[in-house]
């Protein structure tokens, strides 16, 4: 459900499933996803859209885009991986359109302890655009995530 939502946030936000077949826990998860989206809908729909990795770039295994507010104080990034790799190695996602003079707090949705820990330190806009968000994965971590992974990363200026 989280991957479906992470993709759908940027489009029609539909799950393409039978909601009557969901468990109570899945219904609760969907309610939380809808609340998360509603709080950020304006930015996702009306921010400046930037394609970071197109679906036809490279081998097509990763896609990423972001939406940035007009004042560049808030951004939401969508990062998607089709197939897990047995040895993914270090990876960073360079962002665009941020304010190089600002410092941003990074949050990951759905909660991903490893990715959050790797990006826990507030980061400068210049750093995020030059070096990128850390998507580093080791073999064990990648195996627990599997194929068809979607993550949303939220950046809020704190300085």
MIKEVEX-471183 format. One record per residue: chain; x, y negated, z negated of N, C-alpha, C in turn. Coordinates in steps of 0.001 Angstrom, whole numbers, plus 500000, padded with zeros to 6 digits. Example, Ala and Ser with C-alpha at 12.3 -4.5 7.8 and 13.67 -1.06 7.14 Angstrom:
2
DOKE chain    n_x    n_y    n_z   ca_x   ca_y   ca_z    c_x    c_y    c_z
DOKE     A 513190 505690 492200 512300 504500 492200 513200 503300 492200
DOKE     A 512850 502250 492920 513670 501060 492860 512900 499970 492130
END
This chain:
159
DOKE chain    n_x    n_y    n_z   ca_x   ca_y   ca_z    c_x    c_y    c_z
DOKE     A 500820 501210 500000 500000 500000 500000 500856 498736 500000
DOKE     A 501975 498765 499295 502792 497549 499226 503394 497210 500584
DOKE     A 503818 498207 501352 504365 497930 502686 503274 497410 503607
DOKE     A 502088 497998 503532 500969 497503 504340 500689 496038 504022
DOKE     A 500660 495705 502743 500388 494321 502350 501511 493404 502797
DOKE     A 502770 493822 502601 503914 492976 502964 503905 492631 504446
DOKE     A 503427 493525 505282 503318 493248 506713 502072 492405 506986
DOKE     A 500966 492795 506389 499684 492148 506677 499603 490704 506170
DOKE     A 500385 490344 505158 500374 488964 504661 500591 487970 505802
DOKE     A 501349 488358 506809 501733 487455 507893 500773 487493 509059
DOKE     A 499721 488280 508963 498768 488379 510058 497355 488268 509553
DOKE     A 496558 489273 509847 495144 489261 509484 494891 489731 508064
DOKE     A 495926 490196 507364 495855 490738 506015 494745 491765 505876
DOKE     A 494844 492793 506698 493943 493936 506613 494754 495191 506386
DOKE     A 494211 496142 505637 494950 497354 505295 494758 498496 506285
DOKE     A 493710 498450 507103 493423 499521 508052 493280 500863 507332
DOKE     A 492405 500896 506354 492144 502122 505607 490722 502086 505070
DOKE     A 490295 503205 504553 488954 503322 503974 489041 502931 502495
DOKE     A 488559 501753 502107 488678 501324 500712 487903 502203 499736
DOKE     A 486913 502928 500225 486159 503806 499318 486966 505038 498929
DOKE     A 488062 505310 499642 488898 506469 499337 490035 506127 498370
DOKE     A 490133 504859 497961 491204 504453 497057 490922 504888 495619
DOKE     A 491968 505193 494898 491844 505497 493472 491674 504189 492706
DOKE     A 491333 504270 491439 491216 503065 490619 492545 502328 490539
DOKE     A 493647 503059 490433 494974 502427 490379 495290 501716 491691
DOKE     A 494926 502316 492812 495159 501678 494111 494286 500443 494277
DOKE     A 493060 500503 493797 492186 499311 493852 492773 498163 493031
DOKE     A 493316 498496 491872 493954 497475 491029 495163 496886 491745
DOKE     A 495931 497730 492414 497092 497262 493169 496666 496310 494290
DOKE     A 495594 496651 494989 495083 495798 496059 494622 494452 495492
DOKE     A 493956 494471 494348 493524 493207 493720 494736 492322 493404
DOKE     A 495799 492921 492880 497016 492159 492573 497649 491600 493850
DOKE     A 497650 492383 494907 498213 491924 496179 497414 490746 496736
DOKE     A 496113 490824 496651 495265 489731 497137 495522 488469 496326
DOKE     A 495637 488596 495013 495918 487429 494165 497281 486827 494508
DOKE     A 498284 487671 494723 499619 487185 495088 499536 486401 496394
DOKE     A 498856 486971 497362 498734 486315 498664 497983 484989 498566
DOKE     A 496871 484970 497853 496082 483739 497745 496900 482591 497160
DOKE     A 497791 482911 496215 498621 481873 495592 499649 481306 496572
DOKE     A 499940 482019 497669 500978 481593 498612 500456 481448 500042
DOKE     A 499167 481593 500214 498571 481565 501552 498901 480289 502321
DOKE     A 498846 479150 501670 499130 477887 502357 500531 477867 502951
DOKE     A 501505 478321 502196 502888 478351 502683 503034 479344 503830
DOKE     A 502492 480528 503678 502633 481551 504715 501945 481108 506001
DOKE     A 500762 480524 505898 500012 480140 507096 500459 478825 507709
DOKE     A 500892 477870 506886 501152 476531 507401 502596 476059 507281
DOKE     A 503464 476869 506677 504871 476511 506604 505520 476658 507972
DOKE     A 506763 476226 508073 507511 476383 509312 507973 477836 509409
DOKE     A 507503 478530 510444 507827 479944 510635 509174 480059 511320
DOKE     A 510021 480956 510804 511347 481183 511386 511591 482682 511506
DOKE     A 511908 483106 512703 512245 484520 512904 513726 484696 512595
DOKE     A 514024 485591 511672 515406 485855 511269 515988 487036 512027
DOKE     A 515229 488110 512139 515610 489288 512918 514367 489711 513688
DOKE     A 514436 489645 514988 513302 490044 515805 513171 491553 515892
DOKE     A 511978 492052 516166 511773 493503 516241 512515 494155 517402
DOKE     A 513017 493368 518349 513760 493912 519477 515257 493643 519359
DOKE     A 515683 493041 518255 517105 492780 518038 517803 494063 517592
DOKE     A 519025 494243 518021 519800 495418 517604 519081 496701 517964
DOKE     A 519026 497627 517007 518358 498906 517261 516877 498859 516900
DOKE     A 516379 497689 516484 514958 497542 516178 514535 498120 514851
DOKE     A 515490 498512 514024 515148 499142 512752 514765 498134 511674
DOKE     A 515195 496897 511825 514873 495859 510842 514202 494676 511526
DOKE     A 513309 494062 510805 512669 492828 511242 512595 491921 510022
DOKE     A 512798 490631 510230 512695 489689 509113 512265 488326 509644
DOKE     A 511453 487647 508847 511035 486288 509165 510776 485558 507874
DOKE     A 510573 484268 507993 510304 483475 506794 509443 482279 507153
DOKE     A 508811 481731 506134 508034 480512 506263 508530 479557 505189
DOKE     A 508832 478317 505599 509422 477324 504705 508487 476117 504604
DOKE     A 508299 475618 503384 507451 474438 503186 508103 473219 503831
DOKE     A 507282 472204 504126 507785 470993 504777 508886 470311 503976
DOKE     A 508779 470335 502644 509805 469691 501814 510990 470619 501512
DOKE     A 510945 471830 502050 512002 472855 501910 512253 473261 500458
DOKE     A 511249 473091 499603 511364 473470 498194 510853 474879 497931
DOKE     A 510173 475469 498901 509537 476770 498685 509601 477549 500003
DOKE     A 509961 478805 499911 509995 479658 501104 509598 481071 500723
DOKE     A 509025 481756 501696 508690 483168 501540 509312 483894 502728
DOKE     A 510029 484975 502429 510728 485766 503436 510108 487154 503481
DOKE     A 509864 487661 504672 509435 489046 504841 510567 489833 505475
DOKE     A 510947 490944 504847 512003 491814 505388 511462 493234 505469
DOKE     A 511652 493865 506620 511051 495172 506879 512078 496107 507513
DOKE     A 512092 497342 507018 512976 498371 507572 512107 499561 507962
DOKE     A 512308 500052 509175 511516 501177 509656 512023 502482 509048
DOKE     A 513268 502835 509314 513814 504102 508849 514969 503878 507884
DOKE     A 514987 504655 506833 516088 504612 505879 517322 505234 506521
DOKE     A 518479 504775 506126 519743 505325 506621 520408 506119 505500
DOKE     A 521092 507214 505825 521745 507992 504772 522886 507224 504103
DOKE     A 523556 506352 504822 524642 505531 504275 524411 504086 504725
DOKE     A 523464 503382 504111 523103 502052 504612 524197 501001 504471
DOKE     A 524988 501078 503418 526074 500121 503233 525599 498735 502858
DOKE     A 526550 497842 502631 526204 496476 502228 525494 495731 503350
DOKE     A 524548 494911 502956 523751 494180 503940 523304 492869 503322
DOKE     A 523340 491827 504123 522843 490522 503690 521945 489968 504792
DOKE     A 520968 489187 504403 520026 488580 505343 520202 487069 505278
DOKE     A 520764 486493 506326 520971 485040 506368 519649 484334 506625
DOKE     A 519401 483298 505839 518171 482521 505943 518427 481243 506729
DOKE     A 517359 480576 507127 517471 479296 507826 516429 478343 507275
DOKE     A 516627 477055 507514 515623 476055 507183 515552 475609 505744
DOKE     A 516434 476115 504877 516437 475693 503478 517186 474377 503338
DOKE     A 517030 473732 502205 517766 472513 501916 519141 472919 501376
DOKE     A 520225 472594 502077 521544 473029 501626 521962 472430 500285
DOKE     A 521338 471335 499884 521708 470676 498628 520922 471198 497427
DOKE     A 519910 472024 497664 519083 472538 496569 519549 473903 496101
DOKE     A 519146 474233 494875 519399 475548 494294 518053 476258 494198
DOKE     A 518030 477542 494556 516789 478307 494609 516808 479490 493654
DOKE     A 515665 479727 493039 515429 480937 492254 514819 481949 493219
DOKE     A 515291 483187 493149 514871 484246 494064 514030 485267 493306
DOKE     A 512868 485600 493856 512008 486642 493282 511648 487619 494392
DOKE     A 511533 488900 494045 511250 489948 495027 509882 490558 494731
DOKE     A 509086 490753 495805 507793 491399 495690 507706 492509 496728
DOKE     A 507173 493680 496454 506851 494103 495105 508125 494222 494287
DOKE     A 507950 494255 493000 509104 494257 492108 510087 495345 492519
DOKE     A 511316 494944 492681 512392 495851 493093 513587 495497 492214
DOKE     A 513795 496284 491172 514807 495946 490167 516191 495747 490760
DOKE     A 516605 496631 491648 517958 496521 492204 518104 495255 493047
DOKE     A 517179 495021 493962 517274 493832 494809 517166 492567 493964
DOKE     A 516302 492568 492958 516162 491412 492071 517458 491171 491298
DOKE     A 518073 492242 490805 519320 492104 490046 520445 491555 490930
DOKE     A 520517 492023 492174 521564 491565 493091 521399 490086 493447
DOKE     A 520181 489580 493363 519902 488184 493714 519421 487383 492511
DOKE     A 519754 487818 491293 519237 487195 490068 519807 485813 489805
DOKE     A 521030 485571 490193 521657 484274 489948 521056 483247 490894
DOKE     A 520673 482077 490388 520185 481037 491297 521217 480778 492400
DOKE     A 520722 480577 493612 521599 480459 494777 521354 479141 495481
DOKE     A 522413 478545 495952 522308 477312 496713 521745 477574 498099
DOKE     A 521016 476602 498620 520484 476731 499970 521598 476933 500983
DOKE     A 522730 476226 500779 523859 476395 501686 524401 477819 501640
DOKE     A 524459 478415 500452 524928 479791 500284 523968 480779 500944
DOKE     A 522667 480603 500734 521675 481510 501309 521673 481458 502835
DOKE     A 521971 480274 503383 522006 480167 504842 523331 480662 505419
DOKE     A 524422 480530 504674 525726 480988 505174 525973 482467 504896
DOKE     A 525624 482913 503701 525939 484287 503291 524725 485192 503199
DOKE     A 523570 484653 502892 522330 485408 502907 521930 486059 501599
DOKE     A 520703 486550 501589 520188 487349 500479 520889 488698 500498
DOKE     A 521141 489247 499351 521825 490535 499270 520792 491660 499353
DOKE     A 520943 492519 500361 520055 493663 500559 520823 494956 500348
DOKE     A 521977 494859 499721 522890 495982 499542 522168 497219 499043
DOKE     A 522425 498329 499698 521843 499593 499279 522939 500656 499256
DOKE     A 522906 501472 498250 523789 502631 498263 522958 503857 498618
DOKE     A 523612 504981 498781 522948 506209 499222 521798 506608 498302
DOKE     A 522018 506566 496999 520995 506995 496039 519787 506070 496076
DOKE     A 520040 504767 496092 518950 503795 496127 518137 503941 497411
DOKE     A 518817 504053 498541 518124 504172 499824 517230 505412 499846
DOKE     A 517703 506507 499261 516917 507745 499252 515634 507592 498439
DOKE     A 515655 506756 497397 514451 506572 496584 513434 505672 497273
DOKE     A 513847 504865 498222 512953 503934 498908 512295 504535 500131
DOKE     A 512980 505427 500827 512399 506098 501981 512202 505190 503187
DOKE     A 511462 505709 504142 511188 504987 505380 510056 503978 505176
DOKE     A 509925 503071 506121 508846 502093 506166 508800 501234 504908
DOKE     A 509872 500501 504702 510016 499648 503528 509723 498200 503896
DOKE     A 508956 497529 503070 508689 496116 503255 508919 495380 501943
DOKE     A 509608 494258 502007 509855 493448 500828 509561 491986 501167
DOKE     A 508999 491301 500200 508775 489870 500314 509691 489213 499274
DOKE     A 510423 488214 499725 511327 487488 498834 510850 486042 498790
DOKE     A 510643 485561 497589 510159 484194 497400 511292 483340 496858
DOKE     A 511457 482168 497430 512479 481233 496973 511817 479936 496557
DOKE     A 512143 479505 495340 511588 478262 494796 512753 477392 494357
DOKE     A 512786 476154 494833 513860 475236 494471 513758 474883 493000
DOKE     A 514889 474949 492310 514925 474590 490897 515840 473398 490653
DOKE     A 516451 472922 491668 517355 471783 491520 517478 470993 492783
END
